[in-house]
């Protein structure tokens, strides 16, 4: 059988499956099933940043939200958002992760004026 590469944006999942981290007891049986299947099909699991996994993430969200099975046989059958993601990836346009945070200026040198009436 051909080797399968599983890409996940969950580093903790990767470490649990690779036995780097201890398996939470609540999911121990499922993790063992996953390991057995991976061994049978000679699968390898790797970590990929969220940006590199956006198409798979988007398609998974469609399936979860609709709770139905979806199958796309061609590019044209994909929803518009997913076609855009695929075109961006095909054009090798980088996706940047930008964090923003509020900057609150602190003016210690300015004191409020007290007016007396």
Secondary structure as UniProt FT lines:
FT   STRAND          4..8
FT   HELIX           11..17
FT   TURN            18..19
FT   HELIX           25..27
FT   HELIX           28..40
FT   TURN            41..42
FT   STRAND          43..47
FT   HELIX           50..53
FT   HELIX           54..66
FT   HELIX           75..77
FT   HELIX           80..90
FT   TURN            91..92
FT   TURN            108..109
//
